Structures are given as structure tokens and as C-alpha cells.
Amino acid sequence: MSDLYFELTILLENLAHNYGVPNGNYYFRINKMMPGQQEYRKKVVEFMKHYEHTLKVFSDTPNYDVLQSFVNDTLKKMIDNVLKGDNKEVEKRYKYYIMNEL
């Protein structure tokens, strides 16, 4: 991992847990919904994709295309992990949500 992208890598690796899950939980809670596991994962991913908007802030920086490629590739991997059920934090928080909302 390049030192240049060190902080971004950490951010993207934790995006589901620190941004997607809390927003997803709130969304389901205020709408009084009990999502299935795949629906929950998709909502987490929906919030994760919001980072694409943040990335646009860097569009006028040098080598933006390289940055964009790095972020898109990393974000895609993180999203795939969530959708496949391979993100342990998301799976744990889903179980916790369901247990506490019944």
C-alpha cells in the first residue's frame, strides 16, 4: 500500500462499519422496518457509495484519474465483501440490529 493512499485505504476499509451501518440502521429504525439480511447489506452499500460524491472534491487535484481509479477499485472490493456477507462487522451489526428491534 502506498503511503500516499494510506489514510484513504483505512477509510475505505472501515466505511461500511463506520458510515454504512449506522446510517442503514437509522434508516430502517425510523421507517420501522425489519430488513432481510440481503436488504440490509444493500442499504449499507447504498450509503458506502456516497463516498463517490466526496471523491469529486478532489477532481481538480493532480493525478485525479489515478486517485479515482484507486478509490473505485478499493470501494468495489469493499462493496463486494459486504454483498457476499464477508464483512464480519456488517454481519455482526445486522444480527445485533435484528435482536434489538424485535
VEXTI-836494 format. One record per residue (C-alpha): x, y, z; residue in three letters; residue number from 1. Coordinates in nm, 3 decimals. Layout:
BEGIN
@x: X	y: Y	z: Z	code: ALA	pos: NUM
...
END
This chain:
BEGIN
@x: 0.000	y: 0.000	z: 0.000	code: MET	pos: 1
@x: 0.133	y: 0.339	z: -0.096	code: SER	pos: 2
@x: 0.186	y: 0.593	z: 0.180	code: ASP	pos: 3
@x: 0.000	y: 0.837	z: -0.043	code: LEU	pos: 4
@x: -0.322	y: 0.639	z: -0.004	code: TYR	pos: 5
@x: -0.268	y: 0.507	z: 0.348	code: PHE	pos: 6
@x: -0.544	y: 0.715	z: 0.512	code: GLU	pos: 7
@x: -0.785	y: 0.657	z: 0.226	code: LEU	pos: 8
@x: -0.729	y: 0.284	z: 0.245	code: THR	pos: 9
@x: -0.814	y: 0.282	z: 0.615	code: ILE	pos: 10
@x: -1.120	y: 0.497	z: 0.549	code: LEU	pos: 11
@x: -1.247	y: 0.268	z: 0.273	code: LEU	pos: 12
@x: -1.181	y: -0.047	z: 0.475	code: GLU	pos: 13
@x: -1.393	y: 0.094	z: 0.758	code: ASN	pos: 14
@x: -1.656	y: 0.274	z: 0.551	code: LEU	pos: 15
@x: -1.919	y: 0.002	z: 0.589	code: ALA	pos: 16
@x: -1.876	y: -0.022	z: 0.964	code: HIS	pos: 17
@x: -1.841	y: 0.349	z: 1.043	code: ASN	pos: 18
@x: -2.076	y: 0.504	z: 0.789	code: TYR	pos: 19
@x: -2.290	y: 0.248	z: 0.607	code: GLY	pos: 20
@x: -2.413	y: 0.052	z: 0.907	code: VAL	pos: 21
@x: -2.507	y: 0.345	z: 1.135	code: PRO	pos: 22
@x: -2.696	y: 0.520	z: 0.855	code: ASN	pos: 23
@x: -2.859	y: 0.197	z: 0.743	code: GLY	pos: 24
@x: -2.969	y: 0.116	z: 1.096	code: ASN	pos: 25
@x: -3.118	y: 0.459	z: 1.140	code: TYR	pos: 26
@x: -3.295	y: 0.435	z: 0.804	code: TYR	pos: 27
@x: -3.458	y: 0.105	z: 0.898	code: PHE	pos: 28
@x: -3.535	y: 0.219	z: 1.252	code: ARG	pos: 29
@x: -3.716	y: 0.540	z: 1.154	code: ILE	pos: 30
@x: -3.909	y: 0.352	z: 0.887	code: ASN	pos: 31
@x: -3.993	y: 0.076	z: 1.139	code: LYS	pos: 32
@x: -3.854	y: -0.188	z: 0.906	code: MET	pos: 33
@x: -3.711	y: -0.531	z: 0.975	code: MET	pos: 34
@x: -3.488	y: -0.590	z: 0.674	code: PRO	pos: 35
@x: -3.374	y: -0.926	z: 0.550	code: GLY	pos: 36
@x: -3.002	y: -0.980	z: 0.551	code: GLN	pos: 37
@x: -2.953	y: -0.902	z: 0.181	code: GLN	pos: 38
@x: -3.174	y: -0.591	z: 0.204	code: GLU	pos: 39
@x: -2.963	y: -0.475	z: 0.499	code: TYR	pos: 40
@x: -2.640	y: -0.531	z: 0.306	code: ARG	pos: 41
@x: -2.773	y: -0.339	z: 0.007	code: LYS	pos: 42
@x: -2.867	y: -0.042	z: 0.224	code: LYS	pos: 43
@x: -2.519	y: -0.041	z: 0.381	code: VAL	pos: 44
@x: -2.372	y: -0.042	z: 0.029	code: VAL	pos: 45
@x: -2.602	y: 0.241	z: -0.078	code: GLU	pos: 46
@x: -2.453	y: 0.457	z: 0.195	code: PHE	pos: 47
@x: -2.098	y: 0.342	z: 0.115	code: MET	pos: 48
@x: -2.145	y: 0.464	z: -0.242	code: LYS	pos: 49
@x: -2.195	y: 0.816	z: -0.108	code: HIS	pos: 50
@x: -1.816	y: 0.834	z: -0.088	code: TYR	pos: 51
@x: -1.814	y: 0.868	z: -0.467	code: GLU	pos: 52
@x: -1.959	y: 1.217	z: -0.418	code: HIS	pos: 53
@x: -1.683	y: 1.304	z: -0.170	code: THR	pos: 54
@x: -1.421	y: 1.187	z: -0.418	code: LEU	pos: 55
@x: -1.537	y: 1.453	z: -0.666	code: LYS	pos: 56
@x: -1.397	y: 1.718	z: -0.431	code: VAL	pos: 57
@x: -1.052	y: 1.607	z: -0.546	code: PHE	pos: 58
@x: -1.132	y: 1.637	z: -0.917	code: SER	pos: 59
@x: -0.907	y: 1.939	z: -0.969	code: ASP	pos: 60
@x: -0.603	y: 1.784	z: -0.799	code: THR	pos: 61
@x: -0.301	y: 1.642	z: -0.981	code: PRO	pos: 62
@x: -0.338	y: 1.279	z: -1.087	code: ASN	pos: 63
@x: -0.706	y: 1.270	z: -1.004	code: TYR	pos: 64
@x: -0.758	y: 0.987	z: -1.250	code: ASP	pos: 65
@x: -0.511	y: 0.770	z: -1.058	code: VAL	pos: 66
@x: -0.679	y: 0.856	z: -0.728	code: LEU	pos: 67
@x: -1.022	y: 0.790	z: -0.873	code: GLN	pos: 68
@x: -0.912	y: 0.453	z: -1.007	code: SER	pos: 69
@x: -0.761	y: 0.356	z: -0.672	code: PHE	pos: 70
@x: -1.073	y: 0.456	z: -0.478	code: VAL	pos: 71
@x: -1.312	y: 0.292	z: -0.724	code: ASN	pos: 72
@x: -1.117	y: -0.035	z: -0.722	code: ASP	pos: 73
@x: -1.089	y: -0.041	z: -0.343	code: THR	pos: 74
@x: -1.450	y: 0.062	z: -0.290	code: LEU	pos: 75
@x: -1.567	y: -0.208	z: -0.529	code: LYS	pos: 76
@x: -1.378	y: -0.471	z: -0.329	code: LYS	pos: 77
@x: -1.528	y: -0.346	z: -0.003	code: MET	pos: 78
@x: -1.879	y: -0.341	z: -0.153	code: ILE	pos: 79
@x: -1.839	y: -0.693	z: -0.292	code: ASP	pos: 80
@x: -1.734	y: -0.813	z: 0.053	code: ASN	pos: 81
@x: -2.045	y: -0.661	z: 0.209	code: VAL	pos: 82
@x: -2.279	y: -0.804	z: -0.054	code: LEU	pos: 83
@x: -2.126	y: -1.153	z: -0.024	code: LYS	pos: 84
@x: -2.157	y: -1.145	z: 0.356	code: GLY	pos: 85
@x: -1.780	y: -1.140	z: 0.403	code: ASP	pos: 86
@x: -1.767	y: -0.821	z: 0.611	code: ASN	pos: 87
@x: -1.775	y: -0.952	z: 0.968	code: LYS	pos: 88
@x: -1.864	y: -0.614	z: 1.118	code: GLU	pos: 89
@x: -2.167	y: -0.570	z: 0.893	code: VAL	pos: 90
@x: -2.287	y: -0.922	z: 0.966	code: GLU	pos: 91
@x: -2.242	y: -0.871	z: 1.339	code: LYS	pos: 92
@x: -2.428	y: -0.541	z: 1.334	code: ARG	pos: 93
@x: -2.714	y: -0.694	z: 1.132	code: TYR	pos: 94
@x: -2.762	y: -0.963	z: 1.397	code: LYS	pos: 95
@x: -2.744	y: -0.700	z: 1.670	code: TYR	pos: 96
@x: -2.998	y: -0.480	z: 1.490	code: TYR	pos: 97
@x: -3.244	y: -0.765	z: 1.442	code: ILE	pos: 98
@x: -3.207	y: -0.880	z: 1.805	code: MET	pos: 99
@x: -3.269	y: -0.533	z: 1.944	code: ASN	pos: 100
@x: -3.551	y: -0.427	z: 1.715	code: GLU	pos: 101
@x: -3.780	y: -0.728	z: 1.766	code: LEU	pos: 102
END
